[in-house]
Amino acid sequence: MVLVPVGQRLVGVFQRYVSSQIGEGIIYDLRRAVFDHLQRQSLRFFTNSKTGELMARVNNDVVGAQAPSRTPSRASSRIRWR
């Protein structure tokens, strides 16, 4: 009787671990691709662009892409264990 809840918890922990590894890997790849793209831009692009705007845009785009990948796992963990 006690083994079933313990097993379920272990499976849940493993699922969250794998999900976070996959999600963080995707975000890493996205950040890397954005950085590589910025490195290929011309000097004129950087001359005409404000540094703060570029940094904010890059950060907000990546964080915006990151949010949906984290939300389902948090919601499902709340539903499952309550």
C-alpha positions in Angstrom: 0.0 0.0 0.0 2.8 2.4 0.8 4.8 1.5 -2.2 2.2 2.8 -4.7 2.3 6.5 -3.6 6.1 6.3 -3.3 6.4 4.9 -6.8 4.1 7.6 -8.1 6.1 10.3 -6.5 9.3 8.9 -8.0 7.8 8.7 -11.4 6.6 12.3 -11.0 10.1 13.4 -10.0 11.6 11.6 -13.0 9.0 13.2 -15.3 9.7 16.7 -14.1 13.5 16.1 -14.3 13.2 14.9 -17.9 10.8 17.7 -18.8 13.1 20.3 -17.3 16.1 18.9 -19.1 14.3 19.0 -22.5 12.9 22.5 -21.8 16.3 23.9 -20.8 17.9 22.3 -23.8 15.5 23.9 -26.1 16.0 27.3 -24.4 19.8 26.9 -24.6 19.5 26.1 -28.4 17.3 29.1 -28.9 19.6 31.5 -27.0 22.6 30.1 -29.0 20.8 30.6 -32.3 19.8 34.1 -31.5 23.4 34.9 -30.4 24.8 33.4 -33.6 22.4 35.4 -35.6 23.4 38.6 -33.9 27.0 37.8 -34.5 26.4 37.7 -38.3 24.8 41.1 -38.4 26.6 43.9 -40.1 28.3 46.8 -38.4 25.6 49.1 -39.8 22.9 47.1 -38.0 24.6 47.7 -34.7 25.3 51.4 -35.5 21.6 52.0 -36.3 20.3 49.9 -33.3 20.3 50.9 -29.7 22.1 48.4 -27.5 19.5 48.5 -24.7 16.7 47.9 -27.2 18.6 44.9 -28.7 19.3 43.4 -25.3 15.7 43.9 -24.2 14.3 42.4 -27.4 16.5 39.3 -27.3 15.9 38.7 -23.6 12.1 39.2 -23.8 11.8 37.0 -26.9 13.7 34.1 -25.2 11.9 34.6 -21.9 8.6 34.7 -23.8 9.4 31.4 -25.4 10.5 29.9 -22.1 7.3 30.7 -20.2 5.0 28.2 -22.1 7.5 25.4 -21.6 7.5 25.8 -17.8 3.8 26.4 -17.3 2.4 22.9 -18.2 4.8 21.1 -15.9 4.0 23.3 -12.9 0.2 23.1 -13.5 0.3 19.3 -13.9 2.4 18.9 -10.8 -0.1 21.0 -8.8 -3.0 18.9 -10.1 -1.4 15.6 -9.6 -0.3 16.0 -6.0 -3.2 17.9 -4.5 
